[in-house]
Amino acid sequence: MSPMQFVVRVRPGASRTRVGGRFGGDALVVAVSAPAVDGRANEAVCRALAAAFGVRPRAVAIVGGATSRTKRVAIDDPEDLVGARLVELLGIQ
């Protein structure tokens, strides 16, 4: 089983942490209150995604775009479960 990868758009410094919605058609929006300093926003993104997908934080990894607001992440969990939850969070009907 390989991890499922997808694109997220990060909004650091938000008033509250929130996962959901689309950016540019296919990127999942992840708003985090942590600033984009010293990797704090990346850590917050992993924690927020873990909570949203119901997995442990170590199951979430940033695999591309570590210094960009648009990142590629991987979640190591059954692909059908991650895919279904991703569709739900993106608001695709």
C-alpha positions as CSV (number, residue, x, y, z in Angstrom):
1,M,0.0,0.0,0.0
2,S,1.5,3.3,-1.0
3,P,0.6,6.6,0.6
4,M,-2.1,8.8,-1.2
5,Q,-0.7,12.1,-2.4
6,F,-2.6,15.3,-3.1
7,V,-2.0,19.1,-3.3
8,V,-2.9,21.5,-0.5
9,R,-2.8,25.3,-0.4
10,V,-1.7,26.6,3.0
11,R,-2.9,29.9,4.6
12,P,-0.5,30.5,7.5
13,G,-1.3,33.0,10.2
14,A,-5.0,32.5,10.0
15,S,-7.2,33.3,12.9
16,R,-8.0,29.6,13.4
17,T,-7.0,26.3,12.0
18,R,-9.4,24.9,9.4
19,V,-9.3,22.3,6.7
20,G,-11.7,22.4,3.8
21,G,-12.5,24.0,0.5
22,R,-10.7,24.2,-2.8
23,F,-8.1,26.5,-4.3
24,G,-7.4,26.6,-8.0
25,G,-9.7,23.7,-8.7
26,D,-7.9,20.8,-7.1
27,A,-5.9,21.9,-4.0
28,L,-7.3,21.4,-0.6
29,V,-7.2,24.6,1.6
30,V,-5.5,24.3,5.0
31,A,-5.6,27.4,7.1
32,V,-3.3,27.3,10.2
33,S,-2.7,29.9,12.9
34,A,1.0,29.2,13.0
35,P,3.2,31.7,11.1
36,A,5.3,30.6,8.2
37,V,8.5,30.8,10.2
38,D,11.0,28.0,11.1
39,G,8.7,25.3,9.7
40,R,6.0,26.0,12.3
41,A,3.3,26.3,9.6
42,N,4.4,22.9,8.0
43,E,4.1,21.2,11.4
44,A,0.7,22.8,12.0
45,V,-0.4,21.6,8.5
46,C,0.5,18.0,9.3
47,R,-1.3,18.1,12.6
48,A,-4.4,19.7,11.0
49,L,-4.5,17.2,8.2
50,A,-4.0,14.3,10.6
51,A,-7.0,15.5,12.7
52,A,-9.1,16.1,9.5
53,F,-8.4,12.6,8.1
54,G,-8.4,10.8,11.5
55,V,-4.9,9.5,11.3
56,R,-1.8,9.9,13.5
57,P,0.4,13.0,12.7
58,R,3.3,10.7,11.7
59,A,1.1,9.3,8.9
60,V,1.1,12.7,7.2
61,A,4.2,14.0,5.3
62,I,5.0,17.0,3.2
63,V,6.7,15.5,0.1
64,G,7.0,18.6,-2.1
65,G,6.8,22.4,-1.8
66,A,8.1,22.7,1.8
67,T,8.8,26.4,1.4
68,S,5.8,27.2,-0.8
69,R,2.2,27.8,0.1
70,T,1.2,25.1,-2.4
71,K,2.5,21.7,-1.1
72,R,2.2,18.1,-2.1
73,V,1.4,15.9,0.9
74,A,1.1,12.2,1.4
75,I,-1.1,10.3,3.9
76,D,-0.2,6.8,4.7
77,D,-3.6,5.2,5.2
78,P,-5.9,3.1,3.1
79,E,-6.3,5.0,-0.2
80,D,-10.1,4.5,-0.4
81,L,-10.6,6.0,3.1
82,V,-8.3,9.0,2.3
83,G,-9.9,9.5,-1.1
84,A,-13.4,9.6,0.3
85,R,-12.5,12.0,3.0
86,L,-10.6,14.2,0.5
87,V,-13.7,14.5,-1.7
88,E,-15.7,15.4,1.3
89,L,-13.3,18.2,2.4
90,L,-13.0,19.6,-1.1
91,G,-16.7,19.9,-1.2
92,I,-17.0,17.9,-4.4
93,Q,-20.5,16.4,-5.0
